[in-house]
Amino acid sequence: MTTSRHPQAGGDTGATGGGKQVLRVEANGINVIADAERKGRPRDLFWPWFAANISVFGISYGAFTLAFGISFAQALVVGVVGIVFSFLLCGFVALAGKRGSAPTMVLSRAAFGVRGNRVPAAISWLLTVGWETALTILATLATATVFERMGWGGGTPVQLIALVVVAGLVIAAGVLGFDTIMRLQTVITIVTAVLTVVYVVLVAGGIDWAAVSALPSGSTQQVIGALIFLATGFGLGWVNLAADYSRYLPRSVSAAGVVAWTTIAASIAPIVLLVLGLLLAGSSAELSENLAADPVGALAEAVPTWFLLPFVLTAVLGLVGGAVLDIYSSGLALMATGLRIPRPVAALVDGLIMVAGTVYVVFVAQDFLGQFTGFLITLGVPVAAWCGIVLADIALRRRDYDEEDLFDPAGRYGDVRLMPILLLAVCAFIGWGLVTNSAAGWLSWQGYLLGPFGLGGPEGDWAYANLGVFVSLALGFLVTFVGGRAAVRAQERRAG
């Protein structure tokens, strides 16, 4: 099969290839990658996943986790379990990329139908655009905060410069595509890893083990709430794009290697940063409160003046590393909704939306970030349901995906598969009924099932456990795994 047969291949603006072509615009879009372009080994996945998750913002998750009212030991356990488990889900989704050599939201057509998949593709697009915007906002504010402390000025002028630099880097990488992103993430990995180690050494003296060990233990509900929060904040935020970077690997590479390298690379930095955050936040109640209110600014206060410039470089590059993966995948998701535009144009469109959102939050509605976070968490519920459905579909398949039929509504995967779409809707309804978002008043309608299910209502002990995320994930997986076996077997028996 040749990729040119698909009208949404992404145009002919350039080509991917070796390092000498790194600044060429990637021609591939949502098409299946041709055999001649598949390259690399599973360990190459280390660079994009590590770079996307080494942001020092991960330290602030220590304060967020302890805010659930749990001890250091409890937080350590739920941190390791939540992070590794959630990124393991990414590893399994990445496996589909190796087997199908197409973007995540194209491979999802096997479960939802070619045009039925436009529903989860639209949700995925909203979520990835939202996250890339949030990361750009944080990077912009981080730069202004640190520059102000250094005495180099702050406020609107610095924020504008920071926005131009950060957005320009993110958009350029998104438009140029895969090869540029892989090399950029390699640089980000090396630079941020070194500077993060220096940061850890500088702040280690502020750890008070007596205060940390004296933190009281929390209830079962609080522990579960922290676990779900961490899983949602880390791996579950990446599952809808996990196959976008494994699709270039040859189908002959080790499946176990794809899962392992994705999981390990994405988990290492968040675990280390979370542990540091737990120790710092547990040592100082004041720092813990400051981290919750101003994550980057509070972290900057803990380092000497001479390290502020390296610190802001570390913070911004880490956030850019995540935003770059998001903008690339948001463009692919936009194309998967049925919009027939080249991939570079899709990435540019998403970049302009990202800039507009950042400008609004930073310069117009400074109190909007809490509302925006509630919007992202709300979308996380149907994405968790989608993840469960797709993981079950992947587990049921014994053969690679049929390349032609992923783009043919009359093919084996069908046009609109109603049962998975209805299951997604049911999971979302149940999931939203079991979560709350107190920071966003317009989401006060959520949590409507906490009372009927005997969980104490929106103000009860289970209100902030956000059970709906895991319930949606588990329900989507179990129903599909049990009820979708016959449909998958029928698809695989159908002649190509």
Salt bridges, closest charged atoms under 4 A:
GLU26 OE2 - ARG247 NH2 3.58
GLU26 OE1 - ARG343 NE 3.60
ASP35 OD1 - ARG38 NH1 2.39
ASP179 OD1 - LYS39 NZ 3.81
ASP179 OD1 - ARG183 NH1 3.78
ASP393 OD2 - ARG397 NE 2.75
ASP400 OD2 - ARG251 NH1 3.75
ASP402 OD2 - ARG412 NH2 3.43
GLU403 OE2 - ARG38 NH2 3.43
GLU403 OE2 - ARG251 NH2 2.76
GLU404 OE2 - ARG5 NH1 3.13
ASP405 OD2 - ARG412 NE 2.92
ASP415 OD2 - ARG115 NH2 2.67
GLU492 OE1 - ARG489 NH1 3.57
